[in-house]
């Protein structure tokens, strides 16, 4: 059985928001490339939302409803970015020997 450290955490959730993992030795396989592309899109979305948030917080004409919607979108983007960071951190642990 493959250990959890050897599995790639995918950038989407399964039923009941449970994490999905990929077990493969082929980092250039279809599912790995799909996960890479989705992670890139998620990071771009987070960067765009961060820029929007900075602009909105400096705009006195932005209403509370707009701020609340932005906060919800930022929360989702942060969740995605944390999943990407966790996944990539695990990939580094597997590919690099532990340093003492």
N, CA, C and O atoms as CSV, one atom per row, in Angstrom:
chain,resi,resn,atom,element,x,y,z
A,1,UNK,N,N,0.832,-1.176,0.000
A,1,UNK,CA,C,0.000,0.000,0.000
A,1,UNK,C,C,0.880,1.243,0.000
A,1,UNK,O,O,1.917,1.278,0.661
A,2,UNK,N,N,0.466,2.252,-0.735
A,2,UNK,CA,C,1.195,3.504,-0.832
A,2,UNK,C,C,0.953,4.335,0.420
A,2,UNK,O,O,-0.179,4.465,0.887
A,3,UNK,N,N,2.045,4.900,0.960
A,3,UNK,CA,C,1.868,5.735,2.144
A,3,UNK,C,C,1.271,7.071,1.738
A,3,UNK,O,O,1.364,7.471,0.578
A,4,UNK,N,N,0.667,7.752,2.678
A,4,UNK,CA,C,0.013,9.031,2.406
A,4,UNK,C,C,1.012,10.070,1.910
A,4,UNK,O,O,0.647,10.955,1.135
A,5,UNK,N,N,2.285,9.975,2.350
A,5,UNK,CA,C,3.299,10.923,1.899
A,5,UNK,C,C,3.635,10.745,0.425
A,5,UNK,O,O,4.147,11.669,-0.207
A,6,UNK,N,N,3.353,9.563,-0.133
A,6,UNK,CA,C,3.648,9.307,-1.534
A,6,UNK,C,C,2.470,9.661,-2.432
A,6,UNK,O,O,2.596,9.618,-3.656
A,7,UNK,N,N,1.346,10.006,-1.857
A,7,UNK,CA,C,0.171,10.372,-2.630
A,7,UNK,C,C,0.160,11.871,-2.869
A,7,UNK,O,O,0.584,12.656,-2.021
A,8,UNK,N,N,-0.330,12.248,-4.031
A,8,UNK,CA,C,-0.455,13.676,-4.334
A,8,UNK,C,C,-1.852,14.141,-3.961
A,8,UNK,O,O,-2.848,13.580,-4.417
A,9,UNK,N,N,-1.915,15.164,-3.134
A,9,UNK,CA,C,-3.189,15.786,-2.806
A,9,UNK,C,C,-3.640,16.579,-4.015
A,9,UNK,O,O,-2.930,17.471,-4.480
A,10,UNK,N,N,-4.816,16.258,-4.525
A,10,UNK,CA,C,-5.324,16.921,-5.720
A,10,UNK,C,C,-6.031,18.230,-5.352
A,10,UNK,O,O,-6.514,18.383,-4.230
A,11,UNK,N,N,-6.089,19.169,-6.298
A,11,UNK,CA,C,-6.643,20.487,-5.992
A,11,UNK,C,C,-8.166,20.557,-6.040
A,11,UNK,O,O,-8.726,21.624,-6.292
A,12,UNK,N,N,-8.829,19.458,-5.807
A,12,UNK,CA,C,-10.289,19.438,-5.722
A,12,UNK,C,C,-10.696,18.452,-4.645
A,12,UNK,O,O,-9.900,17.617,-4.218
A,13,UNK,N,N,-11.918,18.554,-4.218
A,13,UNK,CA,C,-12.437,17.686,-3.160
A,13,UNK,C,C,-13.387,16.659,-3.744
A,13,UNK,O,O,-13.939,16.832,-4.831
A,14,UNK,N,N,-13.559,15.597,-2.997
A,14,UNK,CA,C,-14.517,14.574,-3.369
A,14,UNK,C,C,-15.831,14.782,-2.647
A,14,UNK,O,O,-16.098,15.858,-2.113
A,15,UNK,N,N,-16.647,13.742,-2.637
A,15,UNK,CA,C,-17.923,13.838,-1.920
A,15,UNK,C,C,-17.705,14.230,-0.456
A,15,UNK,O,O,-16.722,13.835,0.171
A,16,UNK,N,N,-18.632,15.002,0.061
A,16,UNK,CA,C,-18.586,15.480,1.440
A,16,UNK,C,C,-17.316,16.275,1.728
A,16,UNK,O,O,-16.850,16.316,2.866
A,17,UNK,N,N,-16.761,16.905,0.700
A,17,UNK,CA,C,-15.576,17.763,0.800
A,17,UNK,C,C,-14.343,17.009,1.307
A,17,UNK,O,O,-13.458,17.606,1.921
A,18,UNK,N,N,-14.287,15.697,1.050
A,18,UNK,CA,C,-13.132,14.913,1.465
A,18,UNK,C,C,-12.000,15.083,0.442
A,18,UNK,O,O,-12.261,15.238,-0.751
A,19,UNK,N,N,-10.746,15.055,0.909
A,19,UNK,CA,C,-9.624,15.242,-0.017
A,19,UNK,C,C,-9.519,14.087,-1.012
A,19,UNK,O,O,-9.881,12.949,-0.713
A,20,UNK,N,N,-9.017,14.411,-2.195
A,20,UNK,CA,C,-8.756,13.415,-3.237
A,20,UNK,C,C,-7.248,13.306,-3.417
A,20,UNK,O,O,-6.536,14.309,-3.370
A,21,UNK,N,N,-6.771,12.098,-3.620
A,21,UNK,CA,C,-5.343,11.853,-3.786
A,21,UNK,C,C,-5.090,11.104,-5.088
A,21,UNK,O,O,-5.950,10.381,-5.590
A,22,UNK,N,N,-3.881,11.298,-5.623
A,22,UNK,CA,C,-3.448,10.600,-6.827
A,22,UNK,C,C,-2.224,9.779,-6.486
A,22,UNK,O,O,-1.272,10.280,-5.888
A,23,UNK,N,N,-2.254,8.515,-6.871
A,23,UNK,CA,C,-1.107,7.638,-6.702
A,23,UNK,C,C,-0.546,7.329,-8.081
A,23,UNK,O,O,-1.153,6.591,-8.857
A,24,UNK,N,N,0.615,7.897,-8.381
A,24,UNK,CA,C,1.250,7.655,-9.666
A,24,UNK,C,C,2.735,7.942,-9.571
A,24,UNK,O,O,3.175,8.764,-8.767
A,25,UNK,N,N,3.495,7.258,-10.396
A,25,UNK,CA,C,4.929,7.530,-10.511
A,25,UNK,C,C,5.197,8.492,-11.664
A,25,UNK,O,O,6.320,8.969,-11.829
A,26,UNK,N,N,4.171,8.776,-12.460
A,26,UNK,CA,C,4.317,9.593,-13.666
A,26,UNK,C,C,3.853,11.020,-13.401
A,26,UNK,O,O,2.658,11.311,-13.451
A,27,UNK,N,N,4.793,11.898,-13.123
A,27,UNK,CA,C,4.443,13.302,-12.865
A,27,UNK,C,C,4.048,14.045,-14.132
A,27,UNK,O,O,3.615,15.196,-14.068
A,28,UNK,N,N,4.193,13.398,-15.279
A,28,UNK,CA,C,3.784,14.003,-16.543
A,28,UNK,C,C,2.536,13.331,-17.109
A,28,UNK,O,O,2.156,13.582,-18.253
A,29,UNK,N,N,1.906,12.488,-16.316
A,29,UNK,CA,C,0.685,11.818,-16.749
A,29,UNK,C,C,-0.481,12.793,-16.831
A,29,UNK,O,O,-0.400,13.926,-16.356
A,30,UNK,N,N,-1.555,12.335,-17.438
A,30,UNK,CA,C,-2.729,13.187,-17.658
A,30,UNK,C,C,-3.248,13.803,-16.356
A,30,UNK,O,O,-3.463,15.013,-16.291
A,31,UNK,N,N,-3.450,12.991,-15.330
A,31,UNK,CA,C,-4.021,13.501,-14.079
A,31,UNK,C,C,-3.067,14.464,-13.381
A,31,UNK,O,O,-3.505,15.448,-12.786
A,32,UNK,N,N,-1.770,14.186,-13.450
A,32,UNK,CA,C,-0.795,15.101,-12.852
A,32,UNK,C,C,-0.802,16.443,-13.565
A,32,UNK,O,O,-0.771,17.494,-12.925
A,33,UNK,N,N,-0.841,16.405,-14.893
A,33,UNK,CA,C,-0.881,17.661,-15.660
A,33,UNK,C,C,-2.179,18.418,-15.407
A,33,UNK,O,O,-2.172,19.644,-15.291
A,34,UNK,N,N,-3.300,17.688,-15.320
A,34,UNK,CA,C,-4.580,18.328,-15.022
A,34,UNK,C,C,-4.516,19.016,-13.661
A,34,UNK,O,O,-4.944,20.162,-13.524
A,35,UNK,N,N,-3.988,18.327,-12.661
A,35,UNK,CA,C,-3.859,18.912,-11.327
A,35,UNK,C,C,-2.949,20.136,-11.363
A,35,UNK,O,O,-3.249,21.145,-10.725
A,36,UNK,N,N,-1.832,20.061,-12.105
A,36,UNK,CA,C,-0.923,21.205,-12.226
A,36,UNK,C,C,-1.642,22.408,-12.829
A,36,UNK,O,O,-1.495,23.531,-12.347
A,37,UNK,N,N,-2.417,22.169,-13.882
A,37,UNK,CA,C,-3.143,23.258,-14.546
A,37,UNK,C,C,-4.187,23.884,-13.622
A,37,UNK,O,O,-4.322,25.107,-13.571
A,38,UNK,N,N,-4.915,23.059,-12.903
A,38,UNK,CA,C,-5.934,23.582,-11.988
A,38,UNK,C,C,-5.276,24.365,-10.858
A,38,UNK,O,O,-5.772,25.422,-10.467
A,39,UNK,N,N,-4.161,23.854,-10.330
A,39,UNK,CA,C,-3.438,24.591,-9.289
A,39,UNK,C,C,-2.990,25.963,-9.804
A,39,UNK,O,O,-3.102,26.959,-9.089
A,40,UNK,N,N,-2.490,26.017,-11.028
A,40,UNK,CA,C,-2.066,27.292,-11.614
A,40,UNK,C,C,-3.228,28.267,-11.712
A,40,UNK,O,O,-3.089,29.448,-11.396
A,41,UNK,N,N,-4.373,27.761,-12.151
A,41,UNK,CA,C,-5.567,28.613,-12.239
A,41,UNK,C,C,-6.000,29.104,-10.863
A,41,UNK,O,O,-6.388,30.261,-10.707
A,42,UNK,N,N,-5.934,28.229,-9.871
A,42,UNK,CA,C,-6.318,28.618,-8.521
A,42,UNK,C,C,-5.390,29.700,-7.974
A,42,UNK,O,O,-5.847,30.638,-7.322
A,43,UNK,N,N,-4.095,29.575,-8.237
A,43,UNK,CA,C,-3.148,30.580,-7.766
A,43,UNK,C,C,-3.351,31.912,-8.484
A,43,UNK,O,O,-3.238,32.970,-7.866
A,44,UNK,N,N,-3.649,31.871,-9.778
A,44,UNK,CA,C,-3.933,33.100,-10.521
A,44,UNK,C,C,-5.197,33.771,-9.995
A,44,UNK,O,O,-5.240,34.993,-9.847
A,45,UNK,N,N,-6.220,32.976,-9.713
A,45,UNK,CA,C,-7.463,33.517,-9.164
A,45,UNK,C,C,-7.206,34.191,-7.825
A,45,UNK,O,O,-7.723,35.277,-7.562
A,46,UNK,N,N,-6.415,33.552,-6.986
A,46,UNK,CA,C,-6.094,34.125,-5.670
A,46,UNK,C,C,-5.345,35.448,-5.828
A,46,UNK,O,O,-5.618,36.403,-5.101
A,47,UNK,N,N,-4.413,35.511,-6.765
A,47,UNK,CA,C,-3.666,36.754,-6.986
A,47,UNK,C,C,-4.600,37.860,-7.471
A,47,UNK,O,O,-4.483,39.005,-7.033
A,48,UNK,N,N,-5.521,37.528,-8.367
A,48,UNK,CA,C,-6.491,38.513,-8.857
A,48,UNK,C,C,-7.391,39.015,-7.724
A,48,UNK,O,O,-7.651,40.213,-7.610
A,49,UNK,N,N,-7.859,38.091,-6.895
A,49,UNK,CA,C,-8.719,38.477,-5.775
A,49,UNK,C,C,-7.977,39.342,-4.770
A,49,UNK,O,O,-8.553,40.271,-4.204
A,50,UNK,N,N,-6.717,39.048,-4.545
A,50,UNK,CA,C,-5.920,39.856,-3.630
A,50,UNK,C,C,-5.808,41.287,-4.147
A,50,UNK,O,O,-5.912,42.245,-3.381
A,51,UNK,N,N,-5.598,41.416,-5.438
A,51,UNK,CA,C,-5.533,42.751,-6.043
A,51,UNK,C,C,-6.875,43.468,-5.899
A,51,UNK,O,O,-6.914,44.647,-5.547
A,52,UNK,N,N,-7.966,42.765,-6.168
A,52,UNK,CA,C,-9.306,43.348,-6.013
A,52,UNK,C,C,-9.553,43.783,-4.569
A,52,UNK,O,O,-10.124,44.845,-4.321
A,53,UNK,N,N,-9.120,42.953,-3.625
A,53,UNK,CA,C,-9.336,43.269,-2.216
A,53,UNK,C,C,-8.584,44.527,-1.826
A,53,UNK,O,O,-9.117,45.382,-1.118
A,54,UNK,N,N,-7.340,44.642,-2.288
A,54,UNK,CA,C,-6.553,45.828,-1.974
A,54,UNK,C,C,-7.223,47.086,-2.529
A,54,UNK,O,O,-7.259,48.124,-1.868
A,55,UNK,N,N,-7.746,46.981,-3.737
A,55,UNK,CA,C,-8.429,48.121,-4.351
A,55,UNK,C,C,-9.736,48.438,-3.615
A,55,UNK,O,O,-10.046,49.602,-3.363
A,56,UNK,N,N,-10.493,47.400,-3.277
A,56,UNK,CA,C,-11.788,47.603,-2.612
A,56,UNK,C,C,-11.619,48.213,-1.228
A,56,UNK,O,O,-12.407,49.070,-0.827
A,57,UNK,N,N,-10.613,47.785,-0.508
A,57,UNK,CA,C,-10.411,48.309,0.842
A,57,UNK,C,C,-9.973,49.770,0.821
A,57,UNK,O,O,-10.129,50.485,1.811
A,58,UNK,N,N,-9.430,50.206,-0.300
A,58,UNK,CA,C,-9.042,51.606,-0.421
A,58,UNK,C,C,-10.122,52.482,-1.038
A,58,UNK,O,O,-9.920,53.683,-1.220
A,59,UNK,N,N,-11.271,51.886,-1.362
A,59,UNK,CA,C,-12.357,52.620,-2.024
A,59,UNK,C,C,-13.494,52.845,-1.028
A,59,UNK,O,O,-14.144,51.895,-0.591
A,60,UNK,N,N,-13.725,54.093,-0.679
A,60,UNK,CA,C,-14.765,54.405,0.312
A,60,UNK,C,C,-16.174,54.187,-0.219
A,60,UNK,O,O,-17.131,54.209,0.554
A,61,UNK,N,N,-16.319,53.976,-1.526
A,61,UNK,CA,C,-17.646,53.784,-2.119
A,61,UNK,C,C,-18.065,52.309,-2.182
A,61,UNK,O,O,-19.168,51.994,-2.628
A,62,UNK,N,N,-17.195,51.425,-1.743
A,62,UNK,CA,C,-17.523,49.995,-1.742
A,62,UNK,C,C,-18.429,49.716,-0.552
A,62,UNK,O,O,-18.102,50.054,0.586
A,63,UNK,N,N,-19.568,49.098,-0.827
A,63,UNK,CA,C,-20.536,48.826,0.221
A,63,UNK,C,C,-20.256,47.537,0.975
A,63,UNK,O,O,-19.432,46.727,0.551
A,64,UNK,N,N,-20.945,47.350,2.098
A,64,UNK,CA,C,-20.739,46.151,2.916
A,64,UNK,C,C,-21.073,44.858,2.176
A,64,UNK,O,O,-20.446,43.828,2.423
A,65,UNK,N,N,-22.056,44.900,1.268
A,65,UNK,CA,C,-22.413,43.689,0.514
A,65,UNK,C,C,-21.254,43.270,-0.388
A,65,UNK,O,O,-20.948,42.084,-0.518
A,66,UNK,N,N,-20.611,44.273,-1.013
A,66,UNK,CA,C,-19.470,43.983,-1.882
A,66,UNK,C,C,-18.297,43.413,-1.084
A,66,UNK,O,O,-17.620,42.485,-1.526
A,67,UNK,N,N,-18.072,43.982,0.088
A,67,UNK,CA,C,-16.989,43.506,0.942
A,67,UNK,C,C,-17.274,42.080,1.412
A,67,UNK,O,O,-16.368,41.248,1.467
A,68,UNK,N,N,-18.529,41.800,1.747
A,68,UNK,CA,C,-18.889,40.454,2.189
A,68,UNK,C,C,-18.695,39.439,1.062
A,68,UNK,O,O,-18.179,38.347,1.302
A,69,UNK,N,N,-19.098,39.781,-0.158
A,69,UNK,CA,C,-18.906,38.892,-1.301
A,69,UNK,C,C,-17.421,38.662,-1.556
A,69,UNK,O,O,-16.993,37.534,-1.804
A,70,UNK,N,N,-16.650,39.723,-1.496
A,70,UNK,CA,C,-15.207,39.605,-1.684
A,70,UNK,C,C,-14.586,38.715,-0.605
A,70,UNK,O,O,-13.704,37.908,-0.897
A,71,UNK,N,N,-15.040,38.861,0.630
A,71,UNK,CA,C,-14.528,38.027,1.726
A,71,UNK,C,C,-14.836,36.553,1.476
A,71,UNK,O,O,-13.995,35.695,1.744
A,72,UNK,N,N,-16.020,36.251,0.971
A,72,UNK,CA,C,-16.372,34.860,0.652
A,72,UNK,C,C,-15.477,34.318,-0.448
A,72,UNK,O,O,-14.998,33.187,-0.370
A,73,UNK,N,N,-15.251,35.136,-1.483
A,73,UNK,CA,C,-14.389,34.695,-2.577
A,73,UNK,C,C,-12.950,34.512,-2.108
A,73,UNK,O,O,-12.278,33.560,-2.507
A,74,UNK,N,N,-12.483,35.415,-1.268
A,74,UNK,CA,C,-11.135,35.296,-0.714
A,74,UNK,C,C,-10.997,34.054,0.159
A,74,UNK,O,O,-9.955,33.399,0.149
A,75,UNK,N,N,-12.037,33.731,0.908
A,75,UNK,CA,C,-12.011,32.532,1.748
A,75,UNK,C,C,-11.849,31.280,0.892
A,75,UNK,O,O,-11.052,30.401,1.220
A,76,UNK,N,N,-12.599,31.197,-0.198
A,76,UNK,CA,C,-12.473,30.060,-1.108
A,76,UNK,C,C,-11.097,30.000,-1.740
A,76,UNK,O,O,-10.512,28.923,-1.858
A,77,UNK,N,N,-10.570,31.155,-2.150
A,77,UNK,CA,C,-9.248,31.199,-2.771
A,77,UNK,C,C,-8.161,30.799,-1.770
A,77,UNK,O,O,-7.217,30.092,-2.122
A,78,UNK,N,N,-8.301,31.256,-0.520
A,78,UNK,CA,C,-7.329,30.882,0.502
A,78,UNK,C,C,-7.352,29.380,0.751
A,78,UNK,O,O,-6.297,28.764,0.906
A,79,UNK,N,N,-8.531,28.787,0.792
A,79,UNK,CA,C,-8.653,27.336,0.949
A,79,UNK,C,C,-7.916,26.620,-0.191
A,79,UNK,O,O,-7.187,25.655,0.041
A,80,UNK,N,N,-8.114,27.102,-1.420
A,80,UNK,CA,C,-7.450,26.488,-2.576
A,80,UNK,C,C,-5.934,26.635,-2.499
A,80,UNK,O,O,-5.202,25.683,-2.770
A,81,UNK,N,N,-5.463,27.826,-2.128
A,81,UNK,CA,C,-4.026,28.074,-2.047
A,81,UNK,C,C,-3.389,27.212,-0.949
A,81,UNK,O,O,-2.284,26.700,-1.126
A,82,UNK,N,N,-4.075,27.054,0.166
A,82,UNK,CA,C,-3.550,26.183,1.228
A,82,UNK,C,C,-3.459,24.730,0.764
A,82,UNK,O,O,-2.516,24.019,1.112
A,83,UNK,N,N,-4.440,24.297,-0.021
A,83,UNK,CA,C,-4.401,22.932,-0.554
A,83,UNK,C,C,-3.214,22.774,-1.510
A,83,UNK,O,O,-2.521,21.758,-1.481
A,84,UNK,N,N,-2.985,23.783,-2.356
A,84,UNK,CA,C,-1.842,23.743,-3.276
A,84,UNK,C,C,-0.537,23.694,-2.482
A,84,UNK,O,O,0.349,22.898,-2.792
A,85,UNK,N,N,-0.417,24.537,-1.464
A,85,UNK,CA,C,0.801,24.560,-0.655
A,85,UNK,C,C,1.024,23.221,0.048
A,85,UNK,O,O,2.148,22.721,0.098
A,86,UNK,N,N,-0.038,22.651,0.585
A,86,UNK,CA,C,0.066,21.349,1.246
A,86,UNK,C,C,0.508,20.272,0.253
A,86,UNK,O,O,1.393,19.468,0.544
A,87,UNK,N,N,-0.117,20.273,-0.908
A,87,UNK,CA,C,0.215,19.285,-1.936
A,87,UNK,C,C,1.667,19.414,-2.367
A,87,UNK,O,O,2.391,18.420,-2.434
A,88,UNK,N,N,2.087,20.626,-2.656
A,88,UNK,CA,C,3.461,20.838,-3.127
A,88,UNK,C,C,4.474,20.560,-2.031
A,88,UNK,O,O,5.574,20.079,-2.303
A,89,UNK,N,N,4.108,20.859,-0.797
A,89,UNK,CA,C,4.994,20.531,0.318
A,89,UNK,C,C,5.196,19.034,0.448
A,89,UNK,O,O,6.305,18.570,0.710
A,90,UNK,N,N,4.131,18.286,0.267
A,90,UNK,CA,C,4.243,16.820,0.341
A,90,UNK,C,C,5.075,16.287,-0.820
A,90,UNK,O,O,5.858,15.353,-0.644
A,91,UNK,N,N,4.911,16.870,-2.000
A,91,UNK,CA,C,5.713,16.440,-3.147
A,91,UNK,C,C,7.193,16.693,-2.891
A,91,UNK,O,O,8.034,15.876,-3.267
A,92,UNK,N,N,7.521,17.814,-2.257
A,92,UNK,CA,C,8.918,18.112,-1.938
A,92,UNK,C,C,9.470,17.117,-0.916
A,92,UNK,O,O,10.616,16.679,-1.021
A,93,UNK,N,N,8.644,16.765,0.072
A,93,UNK,CA,C,9.083,15.789,1.086
A,93,UNK,C,C,9.438,14.459,0.454
A,93,UNK,O,O,10.398,13.808,0.867
A,94,UNK,N,N,8.672,14.052,-0.540
A,94,UNK,CA,C,8.884,12.763,-1.185
A,94,UNK,C,C,10.090,12.819,-2.106
A,94,UNK,O,O,10.856,11.858,-2.178
A,95,UNK,N,N,10.271,13.935,-2.814
A,95,UNK,CA,C,11.325,14.010,-3.819
A,95,UNK,C,C,12.682,14.395,-3.264
A,95,UNK,O,O,13.702,14.115,-3.893
A,96,UNK,N,N,12.721,15.035,-2.095
A,96,UNK,CA,C,13.993,15.443,-1.494
A,96,UNK,C,C,14.232,14.667,-0.217
A,96,UNK,O,O,13.331,14.526,0.609
A,97,UNK,N,N,15.457,14.160,-0.052
A,97,UNK,CA,C,15.759,13.466,1.202
A,97,UNK,C,C,15.735,14.458,2.365
A,97,UNK,O,O,16.009,15.646,2.196
A,98,UNK,N,N,15.400,13.940,3.548
A,98,UNK,CA,C,15.362,14.795,4.731
A,98,UNK,C,C,16.771,15.247,5.082
A,98,UNK,O,O,17.723,14.466,5.088
A,99,UNK,N,N,16.863,16.532,5.374
A,99,UNK,CA,C,18.161,17.095,5.771
A,99,UNK,C,C,18.204,17.184,7.286
A,99,UNK,O,O,17.219,17.520,7.944
A,100,UNK,N,N,19.371,16.874,7.812
A,100,UNK,CA,C,19.544,16.932,9.265
A,100,UNK,C,C,20.440,18.077,9.626
A,100,UNK,O,O,20.713,18.299,10.806
